[in-house]
Amino acid sequence: MSPRLSPGYDKAARLVATYAEGGLREFLAEVDDRLSSDEDTCDVVEDVLIDLHGDREAYERWQDGGDVSPAERVRLQGYDPCNATLESEYYAEKDEDRFTESKYLQWLWRQFDATPMADNVEFALRFRRMLADHLFASCGENCRFFKNISVTYGHNIEIGDNVVVHDDVHLDDRGKLTIGDRVSISDDAHVYSHDHDAVDQTHVDNYHTIIEDDARITYDSMVRAGVRVGENAILAAKSIAGKDVPAHHIAAGTPATSIAVKDGWESVADPLEDANVDRREQRQIPYEVPEGLDVFDEFGRDRSPPE
């Protein structure tokens, strides 16, 4: 049996919680206001990260010309997102102006997740939700974003109300990603909006990927670029959806196929036979890249097939 807690303990706990809530609200409002202002986003991000990582004293000592080790200097310089490089920085078709801003916000999101406060669920969910308003194209009410979520840009993501995205999820918006209301995306899932050519890996096609209202993308599953997961559908654990999943269907496997219709939804769902259709081409997003770009092929393969 659990020990009984004294009335005094309960009162003290409520006082601590009230005090913590006040500090949390003040901090969130301050960061939100600064990100919404004309203040340089780089400066805001750097300032917030210095304090979240508890490095204010070392940073001021460095700025005042005091002694810092090479390791300290690298760490302190790393709080400034202008000194950071993300993989998506090398994507030729990105919107340069929008990416510049979203890169700084991404850095704040990622480096926040490296702090001990990222494991304080009540604080962390509210911090990420506040940041989502600045990073994503749109984000609805009551969304919950857990730890180590990664995005490509951020600014090509639209999210509805009451969405939950769990730990270690990757949301790729190199193309465009739309997530409806009340969607659940479980741990280790990957949702893509770009694809590479099978022969020439340097050729990229971008798509609009759609996850409709009430859909569930479950543990360690993958949604390929351009796929639509229909309303109230489920993509089972460790499955890969390469074709559309109709509304109210449960799809499983690699590649995922519809194996059942949710109980009670049979009258409004498509039949299982030939349910999964590849409509990705309809959602391809054309783009242009500047002339004269250097093509980076990290493997240096000979991609020419034999005569």
WOCOR-V15957 format. One record per residue. N is the residue number from 1. RES is the residue in three letters. SS is DSSP state (@ for helix, = for strand, . for the rest). PHI is phi in radians with two decimals (999 if undefined). OMEGA is omega in whole degrees, -180 to 180 (999 if undefined). Layout:
[[N & RES & SS & PHI & OMEGA] [N & RES & SS & PHI & OMEGA]]
This chain:
[[1 & MET & . & 999 & 179] [2 & SER & . & -1.20 & 179] [3 & PRO & . & -1.18 & 176] [4 & ARG & . & -1.32 & 179] [5 & LEU & . & -1.73 & -178] [6 & SER & . & -1.24 & 176] [7 & PRO & @ & -0.98 & 179] [8 & GLY & @ & -1.14 & 178] [9 & TYR & @ & -1.11 & -179] [10 & ASP & @ & -1.07 & 180] [11 & LYS & @ & -1.12 & 180] [12 & ALA & @ & -1.10 & 180] [13 & ALA & @ & -1.10 & 179] [14 & ARG & @ & -1.14 & 179] [15 & LEU & @ & -1.14 & 178] [16 & VAL & @ & -1.09 & -180] [17 & ALA & @ & -1.10 & 179] [18 & THR & @ & -1.12 & 179] [19 & TYR & @ & -1.12 & 180] [20 & ALA & @ & -1.12 & 180] [21 & GLU & @ & -1.10 & 178] [22 & GLY & @ & -1.09 & 178] [23 & GLY & @ & -1.14 & 180] [24 & LEU & @ & -1.11 & -180] [25 & ARG & @ & -1.09 & -179] [26 & GLU & @ & -1.11 & -180] [27 & PHE & @ & -1.13 & -179] [28 & LEU & @ & -1.06 & -180] [29 & ALA & @ & -1.14 & -180] [30 & GLU & @ & -1.13 & -180] [31 & VAL & @ & -1.15 & 179] [32 & ASP & @ & -1.04 & -180] [33 & ASP & @ & -1.12 & -179] [34 & ARG & @ & -1.17 & 178] [35 & LEU & @ & -1.21 & 179] [36 & SER & @ & -1.49 & -176] [37 & SER & . & -1.53 & 177] [38 & ASP & . & -1.47 & 179] [39 & GLU & . & -1.10 & 180] [40 & ASP & . & -1.06 & -176] [41 & THR & @ & -1.08 & 177] [42 & CYS & @ & -0.99 & -179] [43 & ASP & @ & -1.15 & 180] [44 & VAL & @ & -1.11 & -178] [45 & VAL & @ & -1.06 & 180] [46 & GLU & @ & -1.03 & -178] [47 & ASP & @ & -1.08 & -178] [48 & VAL & @ & -1.14 & -178] [49 & LEU & @ & -1.20 & 177] [50 & ILE & @ & -1.00 & -178] [51 & ASP & @ & -1.30 & 180] [52 & LEU & @ & -1.13 & 179] [53 & HIS & . & -1.56 & 176] [54 & GLY & . & 1.20 & -174] [55 & ASP & . & -1.97 & -176] [56 & ARG & @ & -1.08 & -177] [57 & GLU & @ & -1.10 & -179] [58 & ALA & @ & -1.15 & -180] [59 & TYR & @ & -1.12 & -179] [60 & GLU & @ & -1.17 & 176] [61 & ARG & @ & -1.09 & 178] [62 & TRP & @ & -1.11 & -179] [63 & GLN & @ & -1.13 & 179] [64 & ASP & . & -1.48 & 178] [65 & GLY & . & 1.54 & 179] [66 & GLY & . & -1.28 & -178] [67 & ASP & . & -1.32 & 171] [68 & VAL & . & -2.38 & 178] [69 & SER & . & -1.29 & 176] [70 & PRO & @ & -0.98 & 179] [71 & ALA & @ & -1.14 & 178] [72 & GLU & @ & -1.07 & -178] [73 & ARG & @ & -1.10 & 178] [74 & VAL & @ & -1.07 & 180] [75 & ARG & @ & -1.10 & -178] [76 & LEU & @ & -1.17 & 177] [77 & GLN & @ & -1.14 & -177] [78 & GLY & . & -1.22 & 177] [79 & TYR & . & -1.25 & 180] [80 & ASP & . & -1.45 & -178] [81 & PRO & @ & -1.13 & 176] [82 & CYS & @ & -1.19 & 177] [83 & ASN & @ & -1.66 & -177] [84 & ALA & . & -1.67 & 175] [85 & THR & . & -2.27 & 176] [86 & LEU & . & -1.90 & -179] [87 & GLU & @ & -1.00 & -177] [88 & SER & @ & -1.15 & 177] [89 & GLU & @ & -1.08 & -176] [90 & TYR & @ & -1.60 & -178] [91 & TYR & . & -1.34 & -170] [92 & ALA & . & -1.19 & -172] [93 & GLU & . & -1.61 & -177] [94 & LYS & . & -1.20 & 173] [95 & ASP & . & -1.40 & -171] [96 & GLU & @ & -1.02 & -177] [97 & ASP & @ & -1.16 & -179] [98 & ARG & @ & -1.19 & -178] [99 & PHE & @ & -1.16 & -180] [100 & THR & @ & -0.96 & 180] [101 & GLU & @ & -1.24 & -177] [102 & SER & @ & -1.17 & 177] [103 & LYS & @ & -1.05 & -179] [104 & TYR & @ & -1.10 & -179] [105 & LEU & @ & -1.23 & 174] [106 & GLN & @ & -1.03 & -178] [107 & TRP & @ & -1.09 & 178] [108 & LEU & @ & -1.10 & 180] [109 & TRP & @ & -1.05 & -176] [110 & ARG & @ & -1.17 & -178] [111 & GLN & @ & -1.30 & 171] [112 & PHE & @ & -1.05 & -179] [113 & ASP & . & -1.17 & 176] [114 & ALA & . & -1.58 & 180] [115 & THR & . & -1.68 & 175] [116 & PRO & @ & -1.04 & -178] [117 & MET & @ & -1.15 & 180] [118 & ALA & @ & -1.16 & 178] [119 & ASP & @ & -1.61 & 175] [120 & ASN & . & -1.51 & -166] [121 & VAL & @ & -1.00 & -177] [122 & GLU & @ & -1.04 & 179] [123 & PHE & @ & -1.24 & -172] [124 & ALA & @ & -1.15 & 180] [125 & LEU & @ & -1.08 & -178] [126 & ARG & @ & -1.29 & 178] [127 & PHE & @ & -1.15 & -179] [128 & ARG & @ & -1.16 & 179] [129 & ARG & @ & -1.12 & 176] [130 & MET & @ & -1.08 & -178] [131 & LEU & @ & -1.18 & -180] [132 & ALA & @ & -1.04 & 179] [133 & ASP & @ & -1.09 & -179] [134 & HIS & @ & -1.61 & -174] [135 & LEU & @ & -1.54 & -174] [136 & PHE & . & -1.51 & 176] [137 & ALA & . & -1.06 & 174] [138 & SER & = & -2.81 & 179] [139 & CYS & = & -2.61 & -176] [140 & GLY & . & -1.39 & -176] [141 & GLU & . & -1.44 & 170] [142 & ASN & . & 1.03 & 177] [143 & CYS & . & -1.49 & -178] [144 & ARG & = & -2.24 & -179] [145 & PHE & = & -2.08 & -177] [146 & PHE & . & -1.59 & -165] [147 & LYS & . & -1.44 & 172] [148 & ASN & . & 1.11 & 170] [149 & ILE & . & -1.42 & 178] [150 & SER & = & -2.09 & 177] [151 & VAL & = & -2.30 & 178] [152 & THR & . & -1.42 & 175] [153 & TYR & . & -2.03 & -174] [154 & GLY & . & 1.89 & -173] [155 & HIS & . & -1.35 & 176] [156 & ASN & . & -1.84 & -179] [157 & ILE & = & -1.96 & 174] [158 & GLU & = & -2.03 & -175] [159 & ILE & = & -2.24 & -180] [160 & GLY & . & -1.47 & -178] [161 & ASP & . & -1.50 & 171] [162 & ASN & . & 0.99 & 178] [163 & VAL & . & -1.55 & 176] [164 & VAL & = & -2.13 & 176] [165 & VAL & = & -2.11 & -172] [166 & HIS & . & -1.56 & -173] [167 & ASP & . & -1.08 & 167] [168 & ASP & . & 1.05 & 178] [169 & VAL & . & -1.65 & 174] [170 & HIS & = & -1.94 & 177] [171 & LEU & = & -1.94 & -177] [172 & ASP & . & -1.56 & 178] [173 & ASP & . & -2.17 & 172] [174 & ARG & . & -1.11 & 169] [175 & GLY & . & -1.63 & 176] [176 & LYS & = & -2.54 & -179] [177 & LEU & = & -2.28 & 177] [178 & THR & = & -2.06 & -180] [179 & ILE & = & -2.11 & -175] [180 & GLY & . & -1.38 & -179] [181 & ASP & . & -1.32 & 171] [182 & ARG & . & 1.04 & 177] [183 & VAL & . & -1.46 & 175] [184 & SER & = & -2.06 & 177] [185 & ILE & = & -2.11 & -172] [186 & SER & . & -1.42 & -178] [187 & ASP & . & -0.90 & 172] [188 & ASP & . & 1.18 & 176] [189 & ALA & . & -1.35 & 178] [190 & HIS & = & -2.27 & 179] [191 & VAL & = & -2.12 & -172] [192 & TYR & . & -1.93 & 174] [193 & SER & . & -2.30 & 173] [194 & HIS & = & -2.42 & -178] [195 & ASP & = & -2.48 & 179] [196 & HIS & = & -1.82 & 177] [197 & ASP & . & -1.13 & -177] [198 & ALA & . & -1.17 & -178] [199 & VAL & . & -1.66 & -179] [200 & ASP & . & -1.84 & -175] [201 & GLN & . & -1.20 & 178] [202 & THR & . & -1.40 & 178] [203 & HIS & . & -1.55 & -177] [204 & VAL & = & -2.07 & 171] [205 & ASP & = & -1.94 & 178] [206 & ASN & = & -1.81 & -175] [207 & TYR & = & -2.42 & 170] [208 & HIS & = & -1.75 & 178] [209 & THR & = & -1.72 & -172] [210 & ILE & = & -2.28 & 171] [211 & ILE & = & -2.06 & -171] [212 & GLU & . & -1.44 & -176] [213 & ASP & . & -0.88 & 171] [214 & ASP & . & 1.18 & 178] [215 & ALA & . & -1.33 & 178] [216 & ARG & = & -2.22 & 175] [217 & ILE & = & -1.84 & -168] [218 & THR & . & -1.63 & -165] [219 & TYR & . & -0.91 & 171] [220 & ASP & . & 1.00 & 178] [221 & SER & . & -1.77 & -178] [222 & MET & = & -2.41 & 173] [223 & VAL & = & -1.90 & -179] [224 & ARG & . & -1.32 & -177] [225 & ALA & . & -1.02 & 175] [226 & GLY & . & 1.50 & -179] [227 & VAL & . & -1.41 & 172] [228 & ARG & = & -1.92 & 172] [229 & VAL & = & -1.69 & -169] [230 & GLY & . & -1.25 & -180] [231 & GLU & . & -0.96 & 172] [232 & ASN & . & 1.16 & -180] [233 & ALA & . & -1.53 & 177] [234 & ILE & = & -2.22 & 168] [235 & LEU & = & -1.79 & -172] [236 & ALA & . & -1.18 & -178] [237 & ALA & . & -1.00 & 176] [238 & LYS & . & 1.06 & 178] [239 & SER & . & -1.83 & 178] [240 & ILE & = & -2.19 & 179] [241 & ALA & = & -1.57 & 177] [242 & GLY & . & -1.85 & 177] [243 & LYS & . & -2.31 & -177] [244 & ASP & . & -1.03 & 174] [245 & VAL & = & -1.88 & -177] [246 & PRO & . & -1.13 & 179] [247 & ALA & . & -0.99 & 174] [248 & HIS & . & 1.26 & 179] [249 & HIS & = & -1.57 & 170] [250 & ILE & = & -1.92 & -178] [251 & ALA & = & -1.98 & -178] [252 & ALA & = & -2.58 & 175] [253 & GLY & . & 1.83 & 179] [254 & THR & = & -2.31 & -2] [255 & PRO & . & -1.29 & -176] [256 & ALA & . & -1.26 & 173] [257 & THR & = & -2.27 & -180] [258 & SER & = & -1.22 & -179] [259 & ILE & = & -1.91 & -179] [260 & ALA & = & -2.90 & 169] [261 & VAL & = & -1.91 & 180] [262 & LYS & . & -0.97 & 180] [263 & ASP & . & -0.95 & 178] [264 & GLY & . & 1.61 & -177] [265 & TRP & . & -1.88 & -175] [266 & GLU & @ & -1.05 & -174] [267 & SER & @ & -1.22 & -177] [268 & VAL & @ & -2.02 & -178] [269 & ALA & . & -1.73 & 173] [270 & ASP & . & -1.14 & 176] [271 & PRO & . & -1.13 & -177] [272 & LEU & . & -1.17 & -176] [273 & GLU & . & -1.09 & 178] [274 & ASP & . & 0.95 & -175] [275 & ALA & . & -1.34 & -170] [276 & ASN & . & -1.68 & -175] [277 & VAL & . & -1.95 & 179] [278 & ASP & . & -1.51 & 179] [279 & ARG & . & -2.01 & -175] [280 & ARG & @ & -1.06 & -178] [281 & GLU & @ & -1.04 & 179] [282 & GLN & @ & -1.15 & -175] [283 & ARG & @ & -1.90 & 178] [284 & GLN & = & -1.25 & -178] [285 & ILE & = & -1.88 & 179] [286 & PRO & . & -1.23 & 176] [287 & TYR & . & -2.65 & 176] [288 & GLU & . & -2.16 & 176] [289 & VAL & . & -2.09 & 179] [290 & PRO & . & -1.06 & 179] [291 & GLU & . & -1.27 & 174] [292 & GLY & . & 1.39 & 179] [293 & LEU & . & -1.28 & 172] [294 & ASP & . & -1.35 & 178] [295 & VAL & . & -1.58 & -179] [296 & PHE & . & -1.70 & 175] [297 & ASP & . & -2.08 & -172] [298 & GLU & . & -1.14 & -179] [299 & PHE & . & -1.71 & -180] [300 & GLY & . & 1.10 & -176] [301 & ARG & . & -1.34 & 169] [302 & ASP & . & -1.54 & -173] [303 & ARG & . & -1.68 & -178] [304 & SER & . & -1.49 & 177] [305 & PRO & . & -1.21 & 180] [306 & PRO & . & -1.18 & 179] [307 & GLU & . & -1.07 & 999]]
